[in-house]
């Protein structure tokens, strides 16, 4: 097969996939409508934070194996395999996915095709989307050109995206023909040789698999957070409870860390998209998934409640230090960030809020400009009446509570991530509170 591929959409997913496919030995052309983004990537500059990606992109751009363009016509001529990696955000008028960008790609590319090709969806979409895309493709592709749609969902974790692309824990190939399967197996021959499991399935199952995986993870997180609230009410310790559950290999310990809940650009909108489709189909899963979403959002309010309680029930005029703004560590992504939600809520209640995040200050300040941002944890906590630990950056776990204690006004901390050592902080004279811990 041709060793040239095209990646359409160069946001978080697309830029990562393009660079990693170049790392796997392919000549890659990335396509995007955003001229500024294309210009940055063409200079080897990644417009978001992801460990190792800057080096990977710049190296392959420099060596010529990775290029970027705004031209779909160039893409149509360049490659016979096109990965669709555009965003599918939550629709403005409901909980379903906005598929406009996905259809725009196919409708823009199809009339330009002059050679047989495989269009491979990686974007997260409701099951049935590929069938609709196939209809549009058939209607718009020039006579004599065969084009097929397959689906190869991504399972990237922000902060671990390179590893999850070149050495994923599984490859899902949703195909309608043996030829499509052959092409995808050839594309992923290196990870397959290295033992990565391959699941070959029909296209609707592949589409559903990403939403189902995120929904299950969200359910697991919301479950342990519900148990954290129960633990608070009965005087139990949710961390020990999670250890007990984790030893059951049917359950497992990963994902059972109680805290402020999930956010970001994937889990919230994906669980809502699956809920919306389930409700459209009349499936009972909609009720379950809706409850998971509600339970997750409740944890943000629980942290606010703990913070208000720590401010003697009156946060007005209190100085609050917030450690973390990104929705998770190793990322500058603040989309639907629980940390920012809590910070802005407390400011709305009259607190003076000062925020530090090792990477996400700039992106947070664009979303929540009314908050104060500083360049160190020490600066954030100086003079504080309360400290909130809201994003579990590794460097926050190593903070010295004795040193920080000399800078604050009152030694009170709410650990919204259950990521700090309670004994260590209490021995340093701090009042330590966390979700689900006595």
N, C-alpha and C positions, 0 to 999 in steps of 0.2 A: 504494500500500500504506500501511498504518498506519505512522506514523513513530515509534511507540513500541515499544521492545524490552525484553526482560527478560534479565538475566544471573544465572544461578543458580550460586552458589559465588563468594565474594568473597575468595579467597586471592590469591596472586600473579597468577595468570592472570586470574581473574575481575575483581578490582579494576581491573587494567590495562585489560582489554577494556571494562569498563563505562565507565571514564573516557574512553577513546579513542573509543568509539562516541558518547558525548556530545559530544566534540570534533568528530566528523564530522557533528553536527547532529541527532542523535536524542534523544528523551526516553527516559531509561534508568532502569529499576528494578533494583537489585541485591538479591539474596535470599541469606540465609545462615542457618543454624541457630544460629550463634554470636552470642548477643545482645551480648556485649562488642564483638566486631568490628563488628557493625552499628552500635552506638552510636558507636564511634570514627569510622567512615567517614561517618556522618551528621553528624559535627562537622567533616568535612573532614580527618581525621587518618588517615594510612595507617600500619598497624601493622608495616611492614617498610620497608627501604631500597630505593629505586629512583629514580635521578636524574629529577627533574622531575615525578614522579607526585603528590607532596604538593600542589604548586601546581595541577596539573590537576584533581585530585579536589576540592580546596577551592573552586576557581573555579566548577566546574559545580554543586557542591552549593549554593553561595551563590546562583547564578543560577537554581536550580530545575530544571535539566535533568537532574540526577542525584540519585536518592533511593535509600535502602536500607531493607529491611524483613526481618522473619523470617517473613512470611506467604506461603505458596504460594498461598493462596486469592486474595490481592491480586494476585499475579503472574498467575494464570490469568485474572483479569478485566482486568488492565492491558494485556496485549500478546498479539499473535498470533505472535510469533517469540520463542522461548526458547532462549538459548545455555546449554548445560550446561558449566560450567567447574570442576567439583569435582575433587578430587584422586584419583589412582589410584596410591596407594603400593604398594610391594612387599608382597606378602602375608606375613603373619607365619609361615606354615607352608611357605613355598617361595619360588621366584624369580618366580612369576607375579604379575600385577597384581591388586590388590584392587579389584574393581569395585563394591563394596557401595554406595558413595556415588552412583555413576552410576545404578544401578538404584533406589536410594532416591528420587532426584529424579523419575524417570519414574513410579514407582509412587505417589509422593505427589501429583504434579501431574495425572496422567491423569484420576482421578475428578472433579477440580475443573473440568475444561475445559467451557466452555459455548459456545465459538466455534472454528471451524476454525483450526488452527495448524501451524507448522513448528517442530519441536524440532531444534536444531542442536548437534551434539556438537563441542566443542573439546577436551575432555579426551583425554589420550593413552590409547588402548585397543587391545587386540589385535583384529586383523581378525575380523569375525564378531560383534562386540559389538552393533553397530547392528541386525543382523538379530534378535538376541534381544530387544533393546529394543523393536523394532517389534512383536514378538509380544505383549509385555507391554502395550504401548500399546493395541493392538487389543482386548485382553481387558478393559482397565480404563476405556477412554474411553466416556463416555455415548453412547447411541444417537443418531445424527443428527449427531455431531461427527466431522469428518475431521481426523486428526492424522498427520503424516508425520515421519520421522526422516531428517536429512541429516547429513553430517559435513564440518566445516571446520576441519582441524587447525591448531594454532598452531605457530609456529616462532620463539618469542621467545628472545632472548638476555638473560639478566639483566644489567642495566646499560645495555641498549639497548632496553628493552621498548616504550616509546612509539613510537619510530621504527619498530620491527619490526611494530607494529600498524597505524599509520596509513599507513606507506609500506613494506610488506613487500617482500621480493624475489620473492615469488610468492604467489598465492592459489590454494588447492586447494579445489574445490567438489565434494564427493562427494554425488551426488544420484541419486534414483531416478525423478524426473519433471521435465518441462520447467517446471512451475510452481515447483518448489523452486529450480531454477537461476535462474529469473526473479527470485524474491524475493531470493536471495543476491546476484545481480548488482546489484539495486537498492540493497541495503544497502551494498554496497561501490562504489557508483558513482563516488565521488570518487577513491579510489586507482586504479580502473580507468581513469578519464579521464586520470589522470596517468601512465599507461603501465605500471602494474604487470601483469606477466604473469598470466594466468588459466588454470589447468588444470582443466577440467571432466572428471570421471571418475566411475566407479561408487563406491559407498560403501565396499566392502572395500579398494579401492586407496587411497582417501583415509585410511582408518584405518591402513593399513600404512605410508603415506608418512612419518608422523611418526616411528614407530619405526625405519623404514629410514634416515631421514636422521640420526637420532641414532646409530644403530649404525654408519653409515659414518663419521661424524665420530669416534666412539670408536675405530674401527679405524685411522683415519689417525693419531690421537694415539698409540695404542699402538704402531703401526708405527714412528714416529719415535723413540719411547722405547726400543723394542727396538734400533734402530740406535744410540741413545746408549750402550747397554750394550756393543754391538759396538765402538763407537768407543773406549770406555774400554779395551777389551781389546787393540786394535790400535794405539792411539795416534793415532787420527783425531779430527777436530773435527766434531761433529754439526751445529753451526750452519752451517758451510760446506757440509757435506753436504746439509743442508736447502735451502740456496740453490741448489745444483746441481739437486736434484730439482724445486724450485719453478719453474725456468725451463721445464720441460716442461709445456705447457698442458694435457696430459692429467692432470697431477697437481696443479699449483698450489702456491703457497707457504703459503697460509692453512691453519692447523691443523697445520703441521709445525714447531711449536716444542717441542723436547724439554724435559722437566721432570718434576716430581713426579707428573703424571698428572691425570686428570679426576676430579671429584667432583660434589657438588650433588644436587639433588632430581630431576634428569631423566636424564642419561646413564647413571648406574649402574643405576637401577631399570628404565629403558627397555630397555637392552641385555639385562638379565636376563629381563625379560618376553618379549622377542622370542626369546631363547634357549629359555625354557620352552615357548613355543608351537611353536617349530621342533622341539624334542624330542618334544612330544606328537604332532606330525604326521609324525615320522620324517624330517624334512628335514635334509640335511647341514649347513645353515647353523648349526645348534646347536653343532657342534664348533668352527667358526670363531669364533663369537661368544663362546663360553666361553673360548677361548684369548685373545681380546681383553681380556676381563674380568680374567683371571689376569695378563696382561702389565701391565695398568694398575695393579693392586694391588702388583705386584712393585716398581714404581718408588718407592712409599712406603718399602718396606724398603731399597731402594738408598740413599735419602737418609739413613735411619737409620744404615746402614752407614758412609756417608761421615762422618756426624756423630760416630759412635763412634770412627772412625779419627782424626778431628781432635782428639778428646779423648784421644789416645795410648792408644786401646783400652780406656779405663776412664772412663765418664762419671759414675761415682758421686761426688757432691759437687760436680761441675762446674757453674758457672753458665752456662746456655744462654739466649741471647736469641732469640726467635722473632718475626720480622717478618711478620705476616699470620696471620689466623685464618679468614677467609671462604674459601670454596672458589674464589672468583674475585674480582677487584677490582670496585668500583662496586656492591657488594652486601653485605648483612649476613647472607647465607645461609651457615650452617655445616653444612648437611646433608651427611653423608659427606665432610667436608672433609679433603683430604690433609694440609693444614697442621696441623689439630688431631690427626689420627692420628699424625703424626710427633712432635708436641709431647708428647702423652700417652704415647707409647711410650718416649720418652727419659726422661720422669719416672718411668715404671715401671722403667727401668734405673738409677735412682738420681740422675739429674741434677736440678738445681734450675732450673726452667723459668719464664722470665718472658716474657709475650706482649704485643705491641702490634698492634692493628689499628685503622685510622682510623675504622671504622664498626662492626665486628662484635664488639667486646669484650663487650658485654652479652649478645648471643646466644651467644657462645662460652662465657661464664662459666656460663650455664645448662646447657650440654651437658657442659662439662669444668670443674667448679668447683674442682678440686684445683690447677689451674694458677694462677700469679700473673699479674694483668693490670695494666698500667700505661698512662698516657695519652700517651706519646710514644715515638718511636723512641730518643731519647736516654736516657730512663729505662729502656727495655728493655735497652740495651746496656751501661749503666754497670756496671763490674766483671765483665763477661762474659768467660768463657774461650772462647766460641764464639758466633758470630752465624749464624742461619739465615734466609735470605730465601725465604719459602714462599708468599706471595701477591703477585702482581705489581702492586701499587698504584703508580700513576705517581709518587707522592711518594717512594717508596723508590728509584726510579732516580736521583733528584736528590740523594740524601743525600751529604754530603761525607765521604769516607772518612778524610780527614785529621782533621777535627773529631771524628768518631766514634772514631778511633784513640786520641785522648787520653782517652777515657772507659772503654775496655775494659781488661780485665786482659791479654788476649792478642789479637793482631790475626789472628784466624782466622775466615773466613766460608765457608759452604757455600751456594751459590746454587742453590736447588732449582727455580728457574724460568728459569735462563739469561737473566735479564732485566737484569743489571748489566754494566758494562763491565769486563772482567777487567783490562785494562791500567791503567785508572784506579785500581783498588783495589790492584793489585800495586805500582804506583809509590808508593802511600801506605804501603807497608810491610806489606800484608796478605798472608797465605797464602789464596789464592782457589781454591776447588774448585767444580766444577759437573758435572752429569751429561753425559757424552759429550764433555768438552773436556779437552785435554791440560793 
